[in-house]
Amino acid sequence: MPDSYKPDTNISLKPKPIINSFWTVFKTPQFYTYAITGALAFSGLFAYISGSPLLFMEIFKVSEETYGWIFALLSFGFIGSSQVNTLMLRRYTSQQLIFAALITQVVTALVFLIGSINGWFGLAETTILLFVFLCCLGFVSPNASALTLVPFTKNAGSASALMGAIQMGVGALASVGVSLFSVKSAVPTVSVMAVTSILALTILYFGRQRLSKQD
């Protein structure tokens, strides 16, 4: 049978062309602004997943079954908000949604951190704050991904792969950050969530200013 698709001779699987392709992608201002913003914001999810068993089962003494229901509820917030995001895009831009969601995420994380340090929150308040935090991620993550890939047509595959690698790498560091602390407290988990959220908002703010000057 004749070949139905001829290979693209411009694409090479040798290490040097692959590295050059990734570097070309990474040095694009819109890519690194939104890729790093999205990765830092999303790493809060990794921190939550790493710390939630201790938080709910060790600190609040809930059963494994109850923890499963709480985890499912919080997952619904993350998944549901990403669906609401699709509807919101009919009226607002991705830039507007990601900025508003990140501000809300930072405020939520700071309130959560201050309350955790002072012992203000019980099970209900903790669950509500985590629900709001994860809802914010449901808006930030898809919009950050979309905005990261906007400049690319030829290198879209490389851009998507590099974005995923950055996201997993930063998320893994967040998980390690939580696991370094063996104290029986919500503070380590919430601290990582707060720090990564603040860094994400900072990078987004200054990155957008730089992008607007280029335009």
GROMACS elastic network, one bead per residue, 0.5 to 0.9 nm:
[ bonds ]
;  ai    aj funct       b0    kb
    1     4     6  0.85945   500
    3     6     6  0.66143   500
    6     9     6  0.88735   500
    7    10     6  0.88109   500
    7    11     6  0.84428   500
    8    11     6  0.57970   500
    8    12     6  0.87502   500
    9    12     6  0.72733   500
   11    17     6  0.82883   500
   11    18     6  0.88543   500
   12    15     6  0.83909   500
   12    16     6  0.89509   500
   12    17     6  0.63790   500
   12    18     6  0.72369   500
   13    16     6  0.85822   500
   13    17     6  0.72759   500
   13    18     6  0.66156   500
   14    17     6  0.59911   500
   14    18     6  0.64935   500
   14    19     6  0.88998   500
   15    18     6  0.52120   500
   15    19     6  0.61004   500
   15    20     6  0.85798   500
   16    19     6  0.51691   500
   16    20     6  0.61010   500
   16    21     6  0.85392   500
   17    21     6  0.60269   500
   17    22     6  0.86361   500
   18    21     6  0.50508   500
   18    22     6  0.62941   500
   18    23     6  0.86531   500
   18   158     6  0.83289   500
   19    22     6  0.51127   500
   19    23     6  0.61334   500
   19    24     6  0.85738   500
   20    23     6  0.50506   500
   20    24     6  0.60873   500
   20    25     6  0.85928   500
   21    24     6  0.51490   500
   21    25     6  0.63284   500
   21    26     6  0.86934   500
   21   155     6  0.74284   500
   21   158     6  0.68927   500
   21   159     6  0.87731   500
   22    25     6  0.50862   500
   22    26     6  0.60543   500
   22    27     6  0.87123   500
   22   155     6  0.86617   500
   22   158     6  0.61738   500
   22   159     6  0.71255   500
   22   161     6  0.88652   500
   22   162     6  0.68093   500
   23    27     6  0.61469   500
   23    28     6  0.87787   500
   24    27     6  0.56742   500
   24    28     6  0.69055   500
   24   155     6  0.88478   500
   25    28     6  0.56294   500
   25    31     6  0.69948   500
   25    32     6  0.84906   500
   25   152     6  0.82676   500
   25   155     6  0.72582   500
   25   156     6  0.88458   500
   25   158     6  0.73081   500
   25   159     6  0.59167   500
   25   162     6  0.82003   500
   26    29     6  0.77709   500
   26    31     6  0.62289   500
   26    32     6  0.58842   500
   26   159     6  0.77716   500
   26   162     6  0.79000   500
   26   163     6  0.89454   500
   27    30     6  0.87110   500
   27    31     6  0.74306   500
   27    32     6  0.68596   500
   28    31     6  0.53145   500
   28    32     6  0.64910   500
   28    33     6  0.86485   500
   28   151     6  0.82786   500
   29    32     6  0.54939   500
   29    33     6  0.59920   500
   29    34     6  0.86259   500
   29   207     6  0.76669   500
   29   210     6  0.81914   500
   29   211     6  0.70903   500
   30    33     6  0.52230   500
   30    34     6  0.62230   500
   30    35     6  0.81886   500
   30   147     6  0.74907   500
   30   148     6  0.61890   500
   30   149     6  0.83822   500
   30   150     6  0.81675   500
   30   151     6  0.73413   500
   30   207     6  0.78134   500
   30   208     6  0.84002   500
   30   211     6  0.69905   500
   31    34     6  0.56525   500
   31    35     6  0.56570   500
   31    36     6  0.81796   500
   31   147     6  0.77484   500
   31   149     6  0.67973   500
   31   150     6  0.83124   500
   31   151     6  0.77072   500
   31   159     6  0.79284   500
   31   163     6  0.83251   500
   32    35     6  0.50709   500
   32    36     6  0.56761   500
   32    37     6  0.79989   500
   32   148     6  0.74861   500
   32   163     6  0.87728   500
   32   207     6  0.85891   500
   33    36     6  0.57722   500
   33    37     6  0.61010   500
   33    38     6  0.86040   500
   33   148     6  0.76450   500
   33   203     6  0.65759   500
   33   204     6  0.62634   500
   33   206     6  0.86346   500
   33   207     6  0.53604   500
   33   208     6  0.76172   500
   33   211     6  0.88939   500
   34    38     6  0.58106   500
   34    39     6  0.83085   500
   34   143     6  0.88474   500
   34   144     6  0.53695   500
   34   145     6  0.72728   500
   34   146     6  0.88366   500
   34   147     6  0.64215   500
   34   148     6  0.51268   500
   34   149     6  0.89244   500
   34   203     6  0.83691   500
   34   204     6  0.68903   500
   34   207     6  0.81231   500
   35    38     6  0.52225   500
   35    39     6  0.60403   500
   35    40     6  0.85986   500
   35   144     6  0.66653   500
   35   145     6  0.69363   500
   35   147     6  0.84270   500
   35   148     6  0.56328   500
   35   149     6  0.88039   500
   35   162     6  0.87683   500
   35   163     6  0.57474   500
   35   164     6  0.86673   500
   35   166     6  0.73794   500
   35   167     6  0.76379   500
   36    40     6  0.60213   500
   36    41     6  0.84284   500
   36   144     6  0.89746   500
   36   163     6  0.82438   500
   36   166     6  0.72509   500
   36   167     6  0.76556   500
   36   170     6  0.86718   500
   36   200     6  0.72385   500
   36   203     6  0.76603   500
   36   204     6  0.86158   500
   37    40     6  0.53784   500
   37    41     6  0.61630   500
   37    42     6  0.84709   500
   37   140     6  0.88983   500
   37   144     6  0.71994   500
   37   197     6  0.87307   500
   37   199     6  0.77493   500
   37   201     6  0.70207   500
   37   202     6  0.84621   500
   37   203     6  0.61319   500
   37   204     6  0.59314   500
   38    41     6  0.51748   500
   38    42     6  0.58686   500
   38    43     6  0.84156   500
   38   137     6  0.89786   500
   38   140     6  0.67345   500
   38   141     6  0.57921   500
   38   142     6  0.86142   500
   38   143     6  0.84455   500
   38   144     6  0.52118   500
   38   145     6  0.70352   500
   38   148     6  0.87511   500
   38   163     6  0.89445   500
   38   167     6  0.73462   500
   38   200     6  0.70817   500
   39    42     6  0.50893   500
   39    43     6  0.60002   500
   39    44     6  0.89940   500
   39   141     6  0.82268   500
   39   144     6  0.86826   500
   39   163     6  0.80716   500
   39   164     6  0.84689   500
   39   166     6  0.64484   500
   39   168     6  0.76463   500
   39   169     6  0.84089   500
   39   170     6  0.61801   500
   39   171     6  0.70697   500
   39   196     6  0.89818   500
   39   200     6  0.79805   500
   40    43     6  0.51540   500
   40    44     6  0.71940   500
   40   167     6  0.74890   500
   40   170     6  0.65087   500
   40   171     6  0.74713   500
   40   174     6  0.87705   500
   40   196     6  0.52351   500
   40   197     6  0.65805   500
   40   198     6  0.88594   500
   40   199     6  0.69754   500
   40   200     6  0.53410   500
   41    44     6  0.57973   500
   41    45     6  0.79891   500
   41   102     6  0.77965   500
   41   105     6  0.85626   500
   41   137     6  0.69915   500
   41   140     6  0.73662   500
   41   141     6  0.76671   500
   41   193     6  0.82025   500
   41   196     6  0.60372   500
   41   197     6  0.52292   500
   41   198     6  0.85028   500
   41   199     6  0.81766   500
   41   200     6  0.56269   500
   41   201     6  0.82298   500
   42    45     6  0.55169   500
   42    46     6  0.72774   500
   42   137     6  0.64917   500
   42   140     6  0.79910   500
   42   141     6  0.65950   500
   42   167     6  0.72677   500
   42   170     6  0.85839   500
   42   171     6  0.70328   500
   42   196     6  0.85280   500
   42   197     6  0.85690   500
   43    46     6  0.50255   500
   43    47     6  0.63420   500
   43    48     6  0.86308   500
   43   167     6  0.73615   500
   43   168     6  0.81550   500
   43   170     6  0.61959   500
   43   172     6  0.77060   500
   43   173     6  0.81748   500
   43   174     6  0.58965   500
   43   175     6  0.79695   500
   43   192     6  0.86524   500
   43   193     6  0.75733   500
   43   196     6  0.69816   500
   43   197     6  0.85878   500
   44    48     6  0.61535   500
   44    49     6  0.86416   500
   44   133     6  0.86259   500
   44   134     6  0.85034   500
   44   137     6  0.83861   500
   44   171     6  0.75532   500
   44   174     6  0.72645   500
   44   175     6  0.88765   500
   44   189     6  0.87488   500
   44   190     6  0.86448   500
   44   192     6  0.70113   500
   44   194     6  0.79435   500
   44   195     6  0.89818   500
   44   196     6  0.66182   500
   44   197     6  0.72154   500
   45    48     6  0.50305   500
   45    49     6  0.61668   500
   45    50     6  0.85803   500
   45   133     6  0.89303   500
   45   134     6  0.72423   500
   45   137     6  0.78994   500
   45   171     6  0.78358   500
   45   174     6  0.89496   500
   45   193     6  0.79587   500
   46    49     6  0.51107   500
   46    50     6  0.61078   500
   46    51     6  0.85357   500
   46   171     6  0.55172   500
   46   172     6  0.71867   500
   46   173     6  0.89288   500
   46   174     6  0.64158   500
   46   175     6  0.56832   500
   46   193     6  0.89589   500
   47    50     6  0.51595   500
   47    51     6  0.60592   500
   47    52     6  0.82666   500
   47   171     6  0.76106   500
   47   172     6  0.87612   500
   47   174     6  0.55721   500
   47   175     6  0.51028   500
   47   176     6  0.84563   500
   47   177     6  0.79708   500
   47   178     6  0.62513   500
   47   179     6  0.89665   500
   47   189     6  0.58758   500
   47   190     6  0.79336   500
   47   192     6  0.66179   500
   47   193     6  0.64269   500
   48    51     6  0.52135   500
   48    52     6  0.55333   500
   48   130     6  0.82706   500
   48   175     6  0.84185   500
   48   178     6  0.88588   500
   48   189     6  0.65283   500
   48   190     6  0.79104   500
   48   193     6  0.75662   500
   49    52     6  0.54787   500
   49    53     6  0.76884   500
   49   175     6  0.81183   500
   50    53     6  0.72581   500
   50    54     6  0.84225   500
   50   174     6  0.88136   500
   50   175     6  0.58092   500
   50   176     6  0.85751   500
   50   178     6  0.68281   500
   50   179     6  0.73017   500
   50   189     6  0.79184   500
   51    54     6  0.56919   500
   51    55     6  0.60918   500
   51    56     6  0.87632   500
   51   175     6  0.82305   500
   51   178     6  0.66310   500
   51   179     6  0.77611   500
   51   186     6  0.76977   500
   51   188     6  0.82464   500
   51   189     6  0.56050   500
   51   190     6  0.87098   500
   52    56     6  0.59091   500
   52    57     6  0.80236   500
   52    67     6  0.88476   500
   52    71     6  0.85022   500
   52   186     6  0.86459   500
   52   189     6  0.81715   500
   53    56     6  0.54931   500
   53    57     6  0.55377   500
   53    58     6  0.71378   500
   53    67     6  0.77319   500
   54    57     6  0.55081   500
   54    59     6  0.64072   500
   54    60     6  0.86114   500
   54   184     6  0.73602   500
   54   185     6  0.80898   500
   54   186     6  0.81344   500
   55    58     6  0.59511   500
   55    59     6  0.52526   500
   55    60     6  0.66701   500
   55    61     6  0.86465   500
   55   184     6  0.80152   500
   55   185     6  0.70502   500
   55   186     6  0.58721   500
   55   189     6  0.85845   500
   56    59     6  0.57577   500
   56    61     6  0.62719   500
   56    62     6  0.59627   500
   56    63     6  0.85725   500
   56    67     6  0.66215   500
   56    70     6  0.88561   500
   56   123     6  0.77261   500
   57    60     6  0.57493   500
   57    63     6  0.64255   500
   57    64     6  0.71908   500
   57    66     6  0.89804   500
   57    67     6  0.69894   500
   58    61     6  0.51980   500
   58    62     6  0.76919   500
   58   184     6  0.74981   500
   59    62     6  0.83551   500
   59   184     6  0.68465   500
   59   185     6  0.70383   500
   59   186     6  0.80960   500
   60   122     6  0.77801   500
   60   123     6  0.64446   500
   62    65     6  0.80912   500
   62    66     6  0.59657   500
   62    67     6  0.62451   500
   63    66     6  0.51412   500
   63    67     6  0.60985   500
   63    68     6  0.85585   500
   64    67     6  0.50185   500
   64    68     6  0.61775   500
   64    69     6  0.88058   500
   65    68     6  0.50561   500
   65    69     6  0.64894   500
   65    70     6  0.87979   500
   66    69     6  0.51155   500
   66    70     6  0.62321   500
   66    71     6  0.85425   500
   67    70     6  0.50379   500
   67    71     6  0.59967   500
   67    72     6  0.84785   500
   68    71     6  0.50775   500
   68    72     6  0.61345   500
   68    73     6  0.86360   500
   69    72     6  0.50284   500
   69    73     6  0.61752   500
   69    74     6  0.86732   500
   70    73     6  0.50489   500
   70    74     6  0.62249   500
   70    75     6  0.85157   500
   70   127     6  0.76101   500
   71    74     6  0.51944   500
   71    75     6  0.60702   500
   71    76     6  0.85863   500
   72    76     6  0.61665   500
   72    77     6  0.87948   500
   73    76     6  0.50774   500
   73    77     6  0.65837   500
   73   131     6  0.79185   500
   74    77     6  0.50770   500
   74    78     6  0.66088   500
   74    79     6  0.88286   500
   74   127     6  0.77498   500
   74   128     6  0.87706   500
   74   130     6  0.71139   500
   74   131     6  0.52529   500
   74   132     6  0.87897   500
   74   134     6  0.70403   500
   74   135     6  0.84774   500
   75    78     6  0.51540   500
   75    79     6  0.61550   500
   75    80     6  0.82158   500
   75   131     6  0.82371   500
   75   134     6  0.77428   500
   75   135     6  0.89855   500
   76    79     6  0.51576   500
   76    80     6  0.54940   500
   76    81     6  0.81085   500
   76   131     6  0.87043   500
   76   135     6  0.87416   500
   77    80     6  0.51754   500
   77    81     6  0.59011   500
   77    82     6  0.85465   500
   77   131     6  0.58655   500
   77   132     6  0.75498   500
   77   133     6  0.89164   500
   77   134     6  0.62299   500
   77   135     6  0.51656   500
   77   136     6  0.89324   500
   77   138     6  0.77547   500
   78    81     6  0.54863   500
   78    82     6  0.65077   500
   78   131     6  0.76669   500
   78   132     6  0.87432   500
   78   133     6  0.85378   500
   78   136     6  0.76176   500
   78   137     6  0.65343   500
   78   139     6  0.84689   500
   79    82     6  0.53002   500
   79    83     6  0.66555   500
   79    84     6  0.89652   500
   79   134     6  0.87261   500
   79   135     6  0.78393   500
   79   138     6  0.63176   500
   80    83     6  0.51745   500
   80    84     6  0.63577   500
   80    85     6  0.86507   500
   80   135     6  0.76352   500
   80   138     6  0.74640   500
   81    85     6  0.60328   500
   81    86     6  0.88049   500
   81   134     6  0.83795   500
   81   135     6  0.52658   500
   81   136     6  0.74739   500
   81   137     6  0.81237   500
   81   139     6  0.63468   500
   82    86     6  0.67873   500
   82   135     6  0.77014   500
   82   136     6  0.88486   500
   82   137     6  0.80786   500
   82   139     6  0.55421   500
   82   140     6  0.85985   500
   82   141     6  0.82210   500
   82   142     6  0.71697   500
   83    86     6  0.53433   500
   83    87     6  0.70685   500
   83    88     6  0.89992   500
   83   138     6  0.80230   500
   83   139     6  0.87255   500
   84    87     6  0.52096   500
   84    88     6  0.62567   500
   84    89     6  0.87755   500
   84   138     6  0.86254   500
   84   139     6  0.82007   500
   85    89     6  0.62073   500
   85    97     6  0.80641   500
   85   138     6  0.74598   500
   85   139     6  0.56988   500
   85   142     6  0.82879   500
   85   143     6  0.85350   500
   86    89     6  0.53693   500
   86    90     6  0.73980   500
   86   139     6  0.89493   500
   87    90     6  0.57418   500
   87    91     6  0.78907   500
   88    91     6  0.56215   500
   88    92     6  0.60040   500
   88    93     6  0.83244   500
   88    97     6  0.80751   500
   89    93     6  0.58330   500
   89    94     6  0.67439   500
   89    97     6  0.80085   500
   90    93     6  0.79268   500
   92    95     6  0.82367   500
   92    96     6  0.63150   500
   92    97     6  0.67150   500
   93    96     6  0.52577   500
   93    97     6  0.63484   500
   93    98     6  0.87132   500
   94    97     6  0.51327   500
   94    98     6  0.60328   500
   94    99     6  0.84840   500
   94   139     6  0.89716   500
   94   140     6  0.88642   500
   94   142     6  0.88257   500
   94   143     6  0.53581   500
   94   144     6  0.79168   500
   94   146     6  0.80524   500
   94   147     6  0.73783   500
   95    98     6  0.54507   500
   95    99     6  0.62146   500
   95   100     6  0.86613   500
   95   143     6  0.75374   500
   95   144     6  0.85511   500
   95   147     6  0.79877   500
   96    99     6  0.53965   500
   96   100     6  0.62013   500
   96   101     6  0.85352   500
   97   100     6  0.52819   500
   97   101     6  0.59619   500
   97   102     6  0.84684   500
   97   139     6  0.68215   500
   97   140     6  0.74138   500
   97   143     6  0.75218   500
   98   101     6  0.51242   500
   98   102     6  0.60049   500
   98   103     6  0.85942   500
   98   136     6  0.86537   500
   98   139     6  0.63631   500
   98   141     6  0.81867   500
   98   142     6  0.88971   500
   98   143     6  0.61830   500
   98   144     6  0.70037   500
   99   102     6  0.52331   500
   99   103     6  0.62715   500
   99   104     6  0.87026   500
   99   140     6  0.80465   500
   99   201     6  0.76146   500
   99   204     6  0.77361   500
   99   205     6  0.82728   500
  100   103     6  0.52665   500
  100   104     6  0.63132   500
  100   105     6  0.86087   500
  100   136     6  0.88406   500
  100   140     6  0.89615   500
  101   104     6  0.51240   500
  101   105     6  0.60388   500
  101   106     6  0.86626   500
  101   135     6  0.85574   500
  101   136     6  0.51085   500
  101   137     6  0.75108   500
  101   138     6  0.87999   500
  101   139     6  0.62646   500
  101   140     6  0.61757   500
  102   106     6  0.60927   500
  102   107     6  0.85588   500
  102   136     6  0.67944   500
  102   137     6  0.80596   500
  102   139     6  0.86257   500
  102   140     6  0.67505   500
  102   197     6  0.71430   500
  102   198     6  0.84642   500
  102   200     6  0.76930   500
  102   201     6  0.60580   500
  103   106     6  0.52046   500
  103   107     6  0.62615   500
  103   108     6  0.85747   500
  103   197     6  0.86712   500
  103   198     6  0.86894   500
  103   201     6  0.70340   500
  104   107     6  0.51804   500
  104   108     6  0.60431   500
  104   109     6  0.85262   500
  104   132     6  0.85050   500
  104   133     6  0.79575   500
  104   136     6  0.69349   500
  105   108     6  0.51266   500
  105   109     6  0.60737   500
  105   110     6  0.85954   500
  105   132     6  0.76717   500
  105   133     6  0.54823   500
  105   134     6  0.83198   500
  105   135     6  0.86468   500
  105   136     6  0.57103   500
  105   137     6  0.76923   500
  105   194     6  0.84157   500
  105   197     6  0.66866   500
  105   198     6  0.87111   500
  106   109     6  0.51127   500
  106   110     6  0.61192   500
  106   111     6  0.85848   500
  106   133     6  0.85146   500
  106   193     6  0.86993   500
  106   194     6  0.64032   500
  106   195     6  0.86558   500
  106   196     6  0.89241   500
  106   197     6  0.54521   500
  106   198     6  0.59021   500
  106   201     6  0.77183   500
  107   110     6  0.52003   500
  107   111     6  0.61536   500
  107   112     6  0.84612   500
  107   194     6  0.86696   500
  108   111     6  0.52392   500
  108   112     6  0.60366   500
  108   113     6  0.85469   500
  108   129     6  0.65751   500
  108   130     6  0.84319   500
  108   132     6  0.72472   500
  108   133     6  0.63321   500
  108   194     6  0.84093   500
  109   113     6  0.60129   500
  109   114     6  0.86250   500
  109   129     6  0.79373   500
  109   130     6  0.86188   500
  109   133     6  0.70954   500
  109   190     6  0.68186   500
  109   191     6  0.80540   500
  109   193     6  0.63995   500
  109   195     6  0.85634   500
  109   197     6  0.75435   500
  109   198     6  0.89107   500
  110   114     6  0.61095   500
  110   115     6  0.84022   500
  110   190     6  0.84432   500
  110   191     6  0.84792   500
  110   193     6  0.89213   500
  110   194     6  0.59621   500
  110   195     6  0.89790   500
  111   114     6  0.52834   500
  111   115     6  0.60369   500
  111   116     6  0.84482   500
  111   129     6  0.85544   500
  112   115     6  0.51785   500
  112   116     6  0.59770   500
  112   117     6  0.86117   500
  112   121     6  0.82561   500
  112   126     6  0.76150   500
  112   129     6  0.66986   500
  112   130     6  0.84996   500
  112   187     6  0.89231   500
  112   190     6  0.68381   500
  112   191     6  0.89499   500
  112   194     6  0.84339   500
  113   116     6  0.50620   500
  113   117     6  0.61685   500
  113   118     6  0.86373   500
  113   186     6  0.83995   500
  113   187     6  0.64849   500
  113   190     6  0.56035   500
  113   191     6  0.62503   500
  113   193     6  0.87677   500
  113   194     6  0.71481   500
  114   117     6  0.52707   500
  114   118     6  0.63351   500
  114   119     6  0.85186   500
  114   120     6  0.84390   500
  114   187     6  0.88843   500
  115   118     6  0.51816   500
  115   119     6  0.57845   500
  115   121     6  0.60793   500
  116   120     6  0.63335   500
  116   121     6  0.65310   500
  116   126     6  0.88314   500
  116   185     6  0.80592   500
  116   186     6  0.62659   500
  116   187     6  0.58471   500
  116   190     6  0.78259   500
  117   120     6  0.79653   500
  117   185     6  0.87868   500
  117   186     6  0.82224   500
  117   187     6  0.62467   500
  118   121     6  0.84752   500
  119   122     6  0.80880   500
  120   125     6  0.87922   500
  121   124     6  0.77009   500
  121   125     6  0.54412   500
  121   126     6  0.60436   500
  122   125     6  0.55523   500
  122   126     6  0.60858   500
  122   127     6  0.85993   500
  123   126     6  0.52066   500
  123   127     6  0.61123   500
  123   128     6  0.86545   500
  124   127     6  0.52131   500
  124   128     6  0.62307   500
  124   129     6  0.87133   500
  125   128     6  0.51260   500
  125   129     6  0.61800   500
  125   130     6  0.85929   500
  126   129     6  0.52456   500
  126   130     6  0.61717   500
  126   131     6  0.85095   500
  127   130     6  0.51870   500
  127   131     6  0.60442   500
  127   132     6  0.87120   500
  128   132     6  0.62930   500
  128   133     6  0.86140   500
  129   132     6  0.51745   500
  129   133     6  0.61269   500
  129   134     6  0.86322   500
  130   134     6  0.60844   500
  130   135     6  0.84472   500
  131   134     6  0.52703   500
  131   135     6  0.61150   500
  131   136     6  0.87133   500
  132   135     6  0.50065   500
  132   136     6  0.63206   500
  132   137     6  0.88092   500
  133   136     6  0.52377   500
  133   137     6  0.65906   500
  133   138     6  0.89483   500
  134   138     6  0.63560   500
  134   139     6  0.89597   500
  135   139     6  0.68466   500
  135   140     6  0.89086   500
  136   139     6  0.53073   500
  136   140     6  0.62110   500
  136   141     6  0.86233   500
  137   141     6  0.56934   500
  137   142     6  0.85765   500
  138   141     6  0.58943   500
  138   142     6  0.70605   500
  139   142     6  0.62762   500
  139   143     6  0.65363   500
  139   144     6  0.86260   500
  140   143     6  0.55168   500
  140   144     6  0.58577   500
  140   145     6  0.85160   500
  141   144     6  0.52293   500
  141   145     6  0.61804   500
  141   146     6  0.86832   500
  142   145     6  0.51228   500
  142   146     6  0.61644   500
  142   147     6  0.86290   500
  143   146     6  0.50802   500
  143   147     6  0.60666   500
  143   148     6  0.83918   500
  144   147     6  0.52297   500
  144   148     6  0.59625   500
  144   149     6  0.87593   500
  145   148     6  0.51217   500
  145   149     6  0.64989   500
  145   150     6  0.88751   500
  145   160     6  0.84316   500
  145   163     6  0.78652   500
  146   149     6  0.54983   500
  146   150     6  0.63615   500
  147   150     6  0.52686   500
  147   151     6  0.82012   500
  148   151     6  0.74919   500
  148   152     6  0.86969   500
  148   159     6  0.80704   500
  148   160     6  0.84938   500
  148   163     6  0.78508   500
  149   152     6  0.56855   500
  149   153     6  0.84296   500
  149   156     6  0.67214   500
  149   159     6  0.65888   500
  149   160     6  0.70125   500
  149   163     6  0.87463   500
  150   153     6  0.81195   500
  150   156     6  0.88143   500
  151   156     6  0.85611   500
  152   155     6  0.56596   500
  152   156     6  0.50907   500
  152   157     6  0.88278   500
  152   159     6  0.73736   500
  153   156     6  0.52245   500
  153   157     6  0.86408   500
  154   157     6  0.80074   500
  154   158     6  0.89374   500
  155   158     6  0.53141   500
  155   159     6  0.60666   500
  155   160     6  0.86070   500
  156   159     6  0.50152   500
  156   160     6  0.60725   500
  156   161     6  0.85669   500
  157   160     6  0.51936   500
  157   161     6  0.61764   500
  157   162     6  0.85803   500
  158   161     6  0.51221   500
  158   162     6  0.60386   500
  158   163     6  0.84404   500
  159   162     6  0.52014   500
  159   163     6  0.60113   500
  159   164     6  0.85851   500
  160   163     6  0.51111   500
  160   164     6  0.62285   500
  160   165     6  0.86623   500
  161   164     6  0.51910   500
  161   165     6  0.62191   500
  161   166     6  0.87233   500
  162   165     6  0.50002   500
  162   166     6  0.61518   500
  162   167     6  0.85207   500
  163   166     6  0.52345   500
  163   167     6  0.61820   500
  163   168     6  0.87060   500
  164   167     6  0.50425   500
  164   168     6  0.61492   500
  164   169     6  0.84631   500
  165   168     6  0.52099   500
  165   169     6  0.59691   500
  165   170     6  0.85484   500
  166   169     6  0.50709   500
  166   170     6  0.60635   500
  166   171     6  0.83216   500
  167   170     6  0.54201   500
  167   171     6  0.59841   500
  167   172     6  0.85351   500
  168   172     6  0.60040   500
  168   173     6  0.86441   500
  169   172     6  0.51664   500
  169   173     6  0.64056   500
  169   174     6  0.87903   500
  170   173     6  0.51013   500
  170   174     6  0.63160   500
  170   175     6  0.87781   500
  171   174     6  0.50551   500
  171   175     6  0.63347   500
  171   176     6  0.87131   500
  172   175     6  0.50743   500
  172   176     6  0.62445   500
  172   177     6  0.85829   500
  173   176     6  0.50192   500
  173   177     6  0.60822   500
  173   178     6  0.87452   500
  174   178     6  0.64221   500
  174   179     6  0.87579   500
  174   192     6  0.66151   500
  174   193     6  0.83036   500
  174   196     6  0.81996   500
  175   178     6  0.52534   500
  175   179     6  0.62856   500
  175   180     6  0.87943   500
  175   189     6  0.88510   500
  175   192     6  0.87744   500
  176   179     6  0.50313   500
  176   180     6  0.61879   500
  177   180     6  0.54532   500
  177   181     6  0.75139   500
  177   188     6  0.80194   500
  177   189     6  0.83011   500
  177   192     6  0.70406   500
  178   181     6  0.60172   500
  178   182     6  0.86140   500
  178   188     6  0.57805   500
  178   189     6  0.54478   500
  178   190     6  0.88672   500
  178   191     6  0.86576   500
  178   192     6  0.68776   500
  179   182     6  0.69114   500
  179   188     6  0.85484   500
  179   189     6  0.86857   500
  180   188     6  0.87424   500
  181   184     6  0.86536   500
  181   188     6  0.65232   500
  181   189     6  0.89054   500
  182   185     6  0.85299   500
  182   188     6  0.88836   500
  183   186     6  0.85744   500
  183   187     6  0.87618   500
  183   188     6  0.80515   500
  184   187     6  0.88276   500
  185   188     6  0.69681   500
  185   189     6  0.82788   500
  186   189     6  0.56354   500
  186   190     6  0.61336   500
  186   191     6  0.84329   500
  187   190     6  0.51571   500
  187   191     6  0.57097   500
  187   192     6  0.85462   500
  188   191     6  0.50732   500
  188   192     6  0.63544   500
  188   193     6  0.87012   500
  189   192     6  0.54254   500
  189   193     6  0.63862   500
  189   194     6  0.87736   500
  190   194     6  0.60487   500
  190   195     6  0.85499   500
  191   194     6  0.50731   500
  191   195     6  0.60514   500
  191   196     6  0.85165   500
  192   195     6  0.51928   500
  192   196     6  0.60441   500
  192   197     6  0.83748   500
  193   196     6  0.55055   500
  193   197     6  0.61224   500
  193   198     6  0.86911   500
  194   197     6  0.51717   500
  194   198     6  0.61659   500
  194   199     6  0.86190   500
  195   198     6  0.52231   500
  195   199     6  0.61711   500
  195   200     6  0.85651   500
  196   199     6  0.50900   500
  196   200     6  0.60512   500
  196   201     6  0.86572   500
  197   200     6  0.50545   500
  197   201     6  0.62544   500
  197   202     6  0.86006   500
  198   201     6  0.51905   500
  198   202     6  0.61128   500
  198   203     6  0.86472   500
  199   202     6  0.50406   500
  199   203     6  0.61429   500
  199   204     6  0.84892   500
  200   203     6  0.52953   500
  200   204     6  0.61138   500
  200   205     6  0.86087   500
  201   204     6  0.50299   500
  201   205     6  0.60482   500
  201   206     6  0.87151   500
  202   205     6  0.51876   500
  202   206     6  0.63264   500
  202   207     6  0.82559   500
  203   206     6  0.54535   500
  203   207     6  0.56332   500
  203   208     6  0.82541   500
  204   207     6  0.50663   500
  204   208     6  0.58984   500
  204   209     6  0.85413   500
  205   208     6  0.53981   500
  205   209     6  0.64722   500
  205   210     6  0.89482   500
  206   209     6  0.50547   500
  206   210     6  0.63431   500
  206   211     6  0.86967   500
  207   210     6  0.51496   500
  207   211     6  0.62101   500
  207   212     6  0.86320   500
  208   212     6  0.60543   500
  208   213     6  0.86181   500
  209   212     6  0.51691   500
  209   213     6  0.63597   500
  209   214     6  0.88278   500
  210   213     6  0.52148   500
  210   214     6  0.64515   500
  210   215     6  0.89080   500
  211   214     6  0.51375   500
  211   215     6  0.64460   500
  212   215     6  0.51279   500
